[in-house]
Amino acid sequence: MSSTDGTAPPDRPAGEPPATKPDLGPVGHLGDRLFAGLARGSGGLVVLIVAFVGIFLLALAIPALADDKSSFLFSRIWEPGGADPKFGIAALFYTTLISSVIAMVIAVPIAVGVALFTTYYAPKRLAAPVAHAVDLLAAVPSIIYGLWGILFFAPILRPVIDGLADVLGWIPLFEKPASEDLGVVFTASVVLAIMILPVVTAISREIFAQTPVTHREGALALGATRWEMIRMAVLPYGRSGVVSASMLGLGRALGETIAVLIILSVPNGNDPWNSSIFAGGETFASKIANNAAEFDSPEKTGAYIAAGLVLFVVTFLVNSAARIIVARSTPGGKRPRKARPAKALEGATP
Protein backbone atom coordinates (compact mmCIF):
# COMPACT_ATOMS: atom_id res chain seq x y z
CA MET A 1 0.00 0.00 0.00
CA SER A 2 1.35 3.41 -0.94
CA SER A 3 0.64 6.80 0.53
CA THR A 4 -0.98 9.63 -1.32
CA ASP A 5 2.34 11.29 -2.18
CA GLY A 6 3.70 8.16 -3.84
CA THR A 7 6.05 7.11 -1.02
CA ALA A 8 5.73 3.86 0.86
CA PRO A 9 4.59 4.06 4.45
CA PRO A 10 7.14 3.17 7.14
CA ASP A 11 7.32 -0.49 8.08
CA ARG A 12 5.17 -1.42 11.06
CA PRO A 13 6.35 -4.17 13.39
CA ALA A 14 4.45 -7.40 13.06
CA GLY A 15 1.51 -7.73 15.39
CA GLU A 16 1.23 -3.98 16.12
CA PRO A 17 -2.28 -2.60 15.44
CA PRO A 18 -2.59 0.28 12.98
CA ALA A 19 -2.41 3.79 14.45
CA THR A 20 -5.76 5.48 15.03
CA LYS A 21 -6.53 9.18 15.13
CA PRO A 22 -7.57 10.61 18.50
CA ASP A 23 -11.28 11.27 18.92
CA LEU A 24 -11.68 15.07 19.10
CA GLY A 25 -15.44 14.89 19.46
CA PRO A 26 -18.11 15.74 16.95
CA VAL A 27 -17.69 18.93 14.98
CA GLY A 28 -20.44 21.49 15.53
CA HIS A 29 -21.93 19.93 18.67
CA LEU A 30 -24.88 21.41 20.56
CA GLY A 31 -22.88 23.85 22.73
CA ASP A 32 -21.23 25.48 19.73
CA ARG A 33 -24.52 25.84 17.91
CA LEU A 34 -26.23 27.35 20.96
CA PHE A 35 -23.43 29.83 21.59
CA ALA A 36 -23.28 30.87 17.92
CA GLY A 37 -27.05 31.32 17.85
CA LEU A 38 -27.05 33.43 21.03
CA ALA A 39 -24.21 35.60 19.72
CA ARG A 40 -25.93 36.21 16.40
CA GLY A 41 -29.25 36.81 18.12
CA SER A 42 -27.73 39.35 20.51
CA GLY A 43 -26.11 41.28 17.67
CA GLY A 44 -29.28 41.20 15.61
CA LEU A 45 -31.37 42.29 18.60
CA VAL A 46 -29.29 45.43 19.09
CA VAL A 47 -29.65 46.33 15.43
CA LEU A 48 -33.40 45.75 15.58
CA ILE A 49 -33.77 47.94 18.68
CA VAL A 50 -31.93 50.83 17.01
CA ALA A 51 -33.98 50.37 13.85
CA PHE A 52 -37.28 50.24 15.75
CA VAL A 53 -36.41 53.41 17.70
CA GLY A 54 -35.62 55.23 14.47
CA ILE A 55 -38.81 53.97 12.80
CA PHE A 56 -40.90 54.96 15.84
CA LEU A 57 -39.49 58.49 15.90
CA LEU A 58 -39.86 58.87 12.14
CA ALA A 59 -43.45 57.60 12.08
CA LEU A 60 -44.58 60.06 14.78
CA ALA A 61 -42.56 62.99 13.45
CA ILE A 62 -43.69 62.91 9.81
CA PRO A 63 -47.32 64.04 10.44
CA ALA A 64 -46.16 66.91 12.66
CA LEU A 65 -43.54 68.00 10.13
CA ALA A 66 -46.17 67.97 7.39
CA ASP A 67 -48.35 70.37 9.42
CA ASP A 68 -45.49 72.67 10.39
CA LYS A 69 -46.06 76.18 9.01
CA SER A 70 -42.46 77.31 9.50
CA SER A 71 -39.02 76.08 8.52
CA PHE A 72 -38.25 73.17 10.83
CA LEU A 73 -34.48 73.38 10.36
CA PHE A 74 -33.99 77.15 10.28
CA SER A 75 -36.77 78.64 12.41
CA ARG A 76 -36.37 79.54 16.10
CA ILE A 77 -40.12 79.74 16.79
CA TRP A 78 -41.55 77.02 19.01
CA GLU A 79 -45.36 77.07 18.99
CA PRO A 80 -46.41 73.49 18.26
CA GLY A 81 -50.04 73.88 19.37
CA GLY A 82 -53.00 75.57 17.74
CA ALA A 83 -54.48 75.42 14.28
CA ASP A 84 -51.27 76.67 12.64
CA PRO A 85 -48.36 75.00 14.45
CA LYS A 86 -44.98 76.65 14.02
CA PHE A 87 -41.83 75.10 15.39
CA GLY A 88 -38.17 75.00 14.43
CA ILE A 89 -34.99 73.58 15.92
CA ALA A 90 -32.46 76.30 15.01
CA ALA A 91 -32.12 77.61 18.58
CA LEU A 92 -32.15 74.11 20.10
CA PHE A 93 -29.51 72.89 17.67
CA TYR A 94 -27.30 75.90 18.34
CA THR A 95 -27.44 75.56 22.13
CA THR A 96 -26.89 71.80 21.98
CA LEU A 97 -23.93 72.11 19.63
CA ILE A 98 -22.21 75.09 21.27
CA SER A 99 -22.48 73.68 24.79
CA SER A 100 -21.10 70.30 23.67
CA VAL A 101 -18.24 71.86 21.69
CA ILE A 102 -17.20 74.05 24.62
CA ALA A 103 -17.33 71.01 26.88
CA MET A 104 -15.03 69.15 24.49
CA VAL A 105 -12.59 72.07 24.28
CA ILE A 106 -12.32 72.04 28.08
CA ALA A 107 -12.40 68.29 28.72
CA VAL A 108 -10.15 66.80 26.01
CA PRO A 109 -6.86 68.58 26.90
CA ILE A 110 -7.40 67.84 30.60
CA ALA A 111 -8.26 64.22 29.85
CA VAL A 112 -5.16 63.75 27.71
CA GLY A 113 -2.99 65.35 30.42
CA VAL A 114 -4.45 63.12 33.14
CA ALA A 115 -4.03 60.04 30.93
CA LEU A 116 -0.38 60.85 30.25
CA PHE A 117 0.26 61.65 33.90
CA THR A 118 -1.19 58.37 35.20
CA THR A 119 0.54 56.35 32.47
CA TYR A 120 4.06 57.80 32.22
CA TYR A 121 4.71 60.33 34.98
CA ALA A 122 3.00 59.33 38.22
CA PRO A 123 4.49 56.55 40.36
CA LYS A 124 2.38 53.39 40.52
CA ARG A 125 1.23 54.00 44.08
CA LEU A 126 -0.19 57.36 42.97
CA ALA A 127 -1.32 56.52 39.43
CA ALA A 128 -3.86 53.91 40.51
CA PRO A 129 -5.72 56.14 43.04
CA VAL A 130 -5.80 59.05 40.58
CA ALA A 131 -7.15 56.82 37.81
CA HIS A 132 -9.81 55.37 40.13
CA ALA A 133 -10.83 58.84 41.33
CA VAL A 134 -11.31 60.04 37.76
CA ASP A 135 -13.25 56.90 36.86
CA LEU A 136 -15.54 57.43 39.85
CA LEU A 137 -16.75 60.69 38.29
CA ALA A 138 -18.70 58.55 35.82
CA ALA A 139 -20.66 57.01 38.71
CA VAL A 140 -22.04 60.32 39.97
CA PRO A 141 -25.73 60.69 38.95
CA SER A 142 -26.63 63.44 36.52
CA ILE A 143 -29.02 65.06 38.97
CA ILE A 144 -26.18 65.49 41.46
CA TYR A 145 -24.09 67.22 38.80
CA GLY A 146 -27.01 69.51 38.01
CA LEU A 147 -27.70 70.50 41.60
CA TRP A 148 -24.01 70.95 42.35
CA GLY A 149 -23.56 72.99 39.19
CA ILE A 150 -26.38 75.48 39.75
CA LEU A 151 -26.14 75.82 43.55
CA PHE A 152 -22.39 75.66 44.17
CA PHE A 153 -20.40 75.94 40.96
CA ALA A 154 -22.37 78.63 39.12
CA PRO A 155 -21.68 81.36 41.75
CA ILE A 156 -17.98 80.49 41.60
CA LEU A 157 -17.96 80.85 37.81
CA ARG A 158 -19.75 84.20 37.89
CA PRO A 159 -16.52 86.28 38.25
CA VAL A 160 -14.97 84.28 35.38
CA ILE A 161 -18.01 84.99 33.20
CA ASP A 162 -17.88 88.70 34.03
CA GLY A 163 -14.16 88.87 33.25
CA LEU A 164 -14.53 87.10 29.92
CA ALA A 165 -17.48 89.32 29.01
CA ASP A 166 -15.51 92.47 29.83
CA VAL A 167 -12.55 91.39 27.68
CA LEU A 168 -14.32 89.61 24.81
CA GLY A 169 -17.74 91.21 25.00
CA TRP A 170 -17.32 92.79 21.58
CA ILE A 171 -17.71 89.27 20.11
CA PRO A 172 -21.39 88.21 19.97
CA LEU A 173 -20.49 84.79 21.35
CA PHE A 174 -19.19 86.38 24.58
CA GLU A 175 -21.62 89.25 24.84
CA LYS A 176 -22.79 89.93 28.38
CA PRO A 177 -26.59 89.85 28.65
CA ALA A 178 -28.58 92.32 30.68
CA SER A 179 -29.74 89.72 33.21
CA GLU A 180 -27.48 88.18 35.85
CA ASP A 181 -28.73 84.60 35.53
CA LEU A 182 -26.50 81.89 36.91
CA GLY A 183 -27.90 79.21 34.64
CA VAL A 184 -26.07 80.09 31.43
CA VAL A 185 -24.70 77.97 28.61
CA PHE A 186 -21.10 78.41 29.76
CA THR A 187 -21.85 76.95 33.19
CA ALA A 188 -23.65 74.00 31.64
CA SER A 189 -20.69 73.45 29.32
CA VAL A 190 -18.19 73.33 32.18
CA VAL A 191 -20.35 70.82 34.06
CA LEU A 192 -20.66 68.74 30.88
CA ALA A 193 -16.88 68.81 30.57
CA ILE A 194 -16.58 67.32 34.05
CA MET A 195 -19.16 64.67 33.19
CA ILE A 196 -17.42 63.49 30.00
CA LEU A 197 -13.92 63.70 31.50
CA PRO A 198 -13.91 60.05 32.76
CA VAL A 199 -14.91 58.69 29.34
CA VAL A 200 -12.17 60.47 27.42
CA THR A 201 -9.58 59.88 30.14
CA ALA A 202 -10.20 56.13 30.45
CA ILE A 203 -10.02 55.45 26.71
CA SER A 204 -6.98 57.70 26.21
CA ARG A 205 -5.20 56.06 29.14
CA GLU A 206 -5.70 52.59 27.67
CA ILE A 207 -4.55 53.72 24.22
CA PHE A 208 -1.39 55.39 25.57
CA ALA A 209 -0.53 52.33 27.65
CA GLN A 210 -0.62 50.16 24.51
CA THR A 211 2.15 52.09 22.78
CA PRO A 212 4.73 49.46 21.74
CA VAL A 213 7.63 49.20 24.14
CA THR A 214 10.07 49.18 21.22
CA HIS A 215 8.83 52.61 20.15
CA ARG A 216 9.26 54.09 23.62
CA GLU A 217 12.58 52.48 24.41
CA GLY A 218 13.91 53.25 20.94
CA ALA A 219 13.16 56.96 21.40
CA LEU A 220 14.80 56.96 24.85
CA ALA A 221 17.81 55.04 23.51
CA LEU A 222 18.33 57.75 20.90
CA GLY A 223 18.64 60.33 23.67
CA ALA A 224 15.08 61.66 23.76
CA THR A 225 13.71 63.05 26.99
CA ARG A 226 10.48 61.73 28.44
CA TRP A 227 8.46 64.54 26.86
CA GLU A 228 10.18 64.00 23.50
CA MET A 229 9.43 60.28 23.74
CA ILE A 230 5.75 61.06 24.41
CA ARG A 231 5.63 63.59 21.58
CA MET A 232 7.36 61.36 19.02
CA ALA A 233 6.11 57.89 20.01
CA VAL A 234 3.08 57.96 22.32
CA LEU A 235 0.98 60.80 20.91
CA PRO A 236 1.28 59.72 17.24
CA TYR A 237 0.36 56.16 18.20
CA GLY A 238 -2.66 57.21 20.25
CA ARG A 239 -3.92 60.10 18.10
CA SER A 240 -6.76 58.15 16.50
CA GLY A 241 -7.75 56.67 19.85
CA VAL A 242 -7.96 60.12 21.43
CA VAL A 243 -10.09 61.33 18.52
CA SER A 244 -12.48 58.42 18.88
CA ALA A 245 -12.65 58.93 22.65
CA SER A 246 -13.41 62.60 22.12
CA MET A 247 -16.23 61.78 19.73
CA LEU A 248 -17.72 59.30 22.18
CA GLY A 249 -17.58 62.02 24.82
CA LEU A 250 -19.23 64.39 22.37
CA GLY A 251 -22.08 61.93 21.93
CA ARG A 252 -22.43 61.78 25.71
CA ALA A 253 -22.57 65.57 25.96
CA LEU A 254 -25.11 65.93 23.15
CA GLY A 255 -27.62 63.69 24.88
CA GLU A 256 -27.23 64.85 28.49
CA THR A 257 -30.64 65.80 29.93
CA ILE A 258 -31.10 66.15 33.68
CA ALA A 259 -27.97 68.14 34.53
CA VAL A 260 -28.52 70.56 31.64
CA LEU A 261 -32.21 70.85 32.48
CA ILE A 262 -31.41 71.87 36.06
CA ILE A 263 -28.63 74.31 35.17
CA LEU A 264 -29.90 76.17 32.10
CA SER A 265 -32.37 78.99 32.63
CA VAL A 266 -35.17 78.94 30.07
CA PRO A 267 -35.36 82.24 28.15
CA ASN A 268 -38.63 84.10 27.93
CA GLY A 269 -40.44 83.45 24.69
CA ASN A 270 -40.97 87.16 24.12
CA ASP A 271 -37.29 88.07 24.49
CA PRO A 272 -35.09 88.21 21.38
CA TRP A 273 -32.81 85.27 20.81
CA ASN A 274 -29.29 85.68 22.23
CA SER A 275 -26.35 83.75 20.78
CA SER A 276 -24.05 84.49 23.75
CA ILE A 277 -22.77 81.59 25.83
CA PHE A 278 -23.37 83.79 28.89
CA ALA A 279 -27.13 83.64 28.34
CA GLY A 280 -29.64 80.89 29.00
CA GLY A 281 -31.07 78.49 26.48
CA GLU A 282 -32.42 75.02 25.86
CA THR A 283 -30.92 71.92 24.27
CA PHE A 284 -32.85 69.20 22.49
CA ALA A 285 -32.89 66.96 25.56
CA SER A 286 -33.73 69.68 28.08
CA LYS A 287 -36.51 71.06 25.84
CA ILE A 288 -38.19 67.67 25.57
CA ALA A 289 -37.82 66.86 29.26
CA ASN A 290 -38.93 70.31 30.42
CA ASN A 291 -42.11 70.22 28.32
CA ALA A 292 -43.18 66.62 28.82
CA ALA A 293 -46.45 67.88 30.32
CA GLU A 294 -47.41 69.30 26.91
CA PHE A 295 -47.69 65.87 25.33
CA ASP A 296 -51.48 66.18 25.43
CA SER A 297 -52.15 66.11 21.68
CA PRO A 298 -50.64 64.30 18.69
CA GLU A 299 -49.59 67.62 17.14
CA LYS A 300 -47.57 68.76 20.15
CA THR A 301 -46.17 65.31 20.77
CA GLY A 302 -45.10 65.03 17.15
CA ALA A 303 -43.20 68.31 17.33
CA TYR A 304 -41.14 67.13 20.29
CA ILE A 305 -40.67 63.72 18.69
CA ALA A 306 -39.31 65.47 15.59
CA ALA A 307 -36.78 67.30 17.75
CA GLY A 308 -35.86 64.00 19.36
CA LEU A 309 -35.41 62.47 15.92
CA VAL A 310 -32.83 65.11 15.02
CA LEU A 311 -30.96 64.46 18.29
CA PHE A 312 -31.12 60.71 17.60
CA VAL A 313 -29.65 61.14 14.12
CA VAL A 314 -26.89 63.51 15.29
CA THR A 315 -25.87 61.23 18.17
CA PHE A 316 -25.97 58.17 15.92
CA LEU A 317 -23.73 59.85 13.35
CA VAL A 318 -21.23 60.95 16.02
CA ASN A 319 -20.99 57.47 17.53
CA SER A 320 -20.75 55.87 14.09
CA ALA A 321 -17.90 58.19 13.17
CA ALA A 322 -16.12 57.23 16.39
CA ARG A 323 -16.48 53.54 15.59
CA ILE A 324 -15.12 54.08 12.07
CA ILE A 325 -12.08 55.90 13.46
CA VAL A 326 -11.47 53.09 15.97
CA ALA A 327 -11.74 50.46 13.22
CA ARG A 328 -9.30 52.29 10.98
CA SER A 329 -6.85 52.76 13.85
CA THR A 330 -6.56 49.01 14.50
CA PRO A 331 -3.93 47.05 12.57
CA GLY A 332 -6.55 44.95 10.79
CA GLY A 333 -8.72 47.91 9.93
CA LYS A 334 -6.29 49.80 7.75
CA ARG A 335 -6.56 49.36 4.04
CA PRO A 336 -3.36 48.15 2.40
CA ARG A 337 -1.71 50.56 0.06
CA LYS A 338 -1.92 49.77 -3.61
CA ALA A 339 1.31 48.55 -5.16
CA ARG A 340 2.89 50.80 -7.72
CA PRO A 341 2.81 49.49 -11.31
CA ALA A 342 5.94 47.78 -12.55
CA LYS A 343 6.44 50.32 -15.30
CA ALA A 344 6.33 53.17 -12.85
CA LEU A 345 8.85 51.40 -10.66
CA GLU A 346 11.14 50.78 -13.60
CA GLY A 347 10.91 54.41 -14.65
CA ALA A 348 11.69 55.55 -11.12
CA THR A 349 14.93 53.56 -10.91
CA PRO A 350 18.05 55.33 -12.19
URLIN-V445239 format. One record per helix or strand of 3 or more residues. SS is the DSSP state (H for helix, E for strand). FROM is the first residue (numbers start at 1). TO is the last residue. If there is no record, write none. Layout:
ss: (SS | SS)
from: (FROM | FROM)
to: (TO | TO)
This chain:
ss: (H | H | H | H | H | H | H | H | H | H | H | H | H | H)
from: (30 | 90 | 124 | 142 | 172 | 185 | 213 | 226 | 258 | 284 | 292 | 298 | 331 | 342)
to: (67 | 121 | 139 | 168 | 174 | 209 | 221 | 254 | 263 | 290 | 294 | 329 | 333 | 348)
